[in-house]
Amino acid sequence: MLPFRSEIRNSPSHQTIKIFLADESLDSRIKKHLEHFNEIEEIEIRQSIGQNRANENITIFLKEGADITKMKASIDSSLWWYFEEDMVDE
């Protein structure tokens, strides 16, 4: 099982990136890990609604003018690095 999956979500008011973690106990640690991106306006841990396999998700709101596709790629890369480092430390 992959440690996370991410999706771009469109809404009428704001595009977001949602991160679904395999281990939801890491939500707060991952939220803190992502706070270094200057293009992120806000990060929230939210209850998932719908047919997702996770009960919670990390919702990322980007600043005006940020390229959501590039940010998703950067966030995914950062999270892969995070999980690789975490696995090496065990």
C-alpha positions in Angstrom: 0.0 0.0 0.0 1.3 3.5 -0.9 1.9 5.8 2.1 -0.2 8.6 0.5 -2.2 9.7 -2.5 -2.9 13.2 -3.7 -5.6 14.8 -5.8 -6.3 18.2 -7.3 -9.9 19.2 -6.5 -11.8 22.0 -8.2 -14.4 24.0 -6.3 -16.3 27.1 -7.2 -14.3 29.2 -4.7 -10.8 27.7 -4.6 -8.7 24.9 -6.2 -7.3 22.6 -3.5 -4.9 19.7 -3.2 -6.0 16.9 -1.0 -3.6 14.4 0.6 -4.9 11.1 1.8 -2.5 9.2 4.1 -2.5 5.5 4.6 -1.6 6.2 8.3 -3.8 9.0 9.5 -1.8 9.3 12.7 0.7 11.1 10.6 -1.7 13.9 9.6 -0.2 16.5 12.0 3.4 15.7 11.2 2.7 15.9 7.4 0.9 19.1 7.8 3.9 20.6 9.6 6.2 19.2 7.0 4.3 21.0 4.2 4.2 24.4 5.9 7.6 25.3 4.3 6.1 25.9 0.9 5.7 29.6 0.3 2.9 29.1 -2.3 0.6 27.5 0.4 -1.9 29.8 2.0 -3.4 27.4 4.4 -3.4 23.7 5.4 -6.3 22.0 7.2 -7.0 18.5 8.4 -10.5 17.7 7.5 -12.9 14.8 7.8 -13.4 13.1 4.4 -16.9 12.9 3.0 -17.8 10.6 0.2 -16.4 7.4 -1.1 -12.8 7.9 -0.1 -10.9 5.2 1.7 -9.6 7.5 4.3 -11.5 9.1 7.2 -9.4 12.3 7.1 -7.5 14.3 4.5 -5.1 17.1 4.5 -6.5 20.0 2.4 -4.1 22.5 1.0 -5.2 25.9 -0.2 -2.7 27.7 -2.5 -2.0 31.4 -2.7 -3.5 33.4 -5.6 -1.6 32.8 -8.8 0.2 29.6 -7.7 0.3 26.9 -10.4 -1.6 24.0 -8.9 -0.2 21.4 -11.2 3.4 22.4 -10.4 2.6 22.6 -6.7 1.0 19.1 -6.7 4.2 17.7 -8.3 6.4 19.6 -5.7 4.3 18.4 -2.8 4.3 14.8 -4.1 8.1 14.9 -4.5 8.5 16.3 -1.0 6.2 13.6 0.5 8.1 10.8 -1.3 11.3 12.1 0.1 9.7 12.4 3.6 8.5 8.8 3.5 11.8 7.4 2.1 13.7 9.2 4.9 11.3 7.9 7.5 11.6 4.3 6.3 15.4 4.6 6.4 15.3 5.9 10.0 13.4 2.8 11.2 
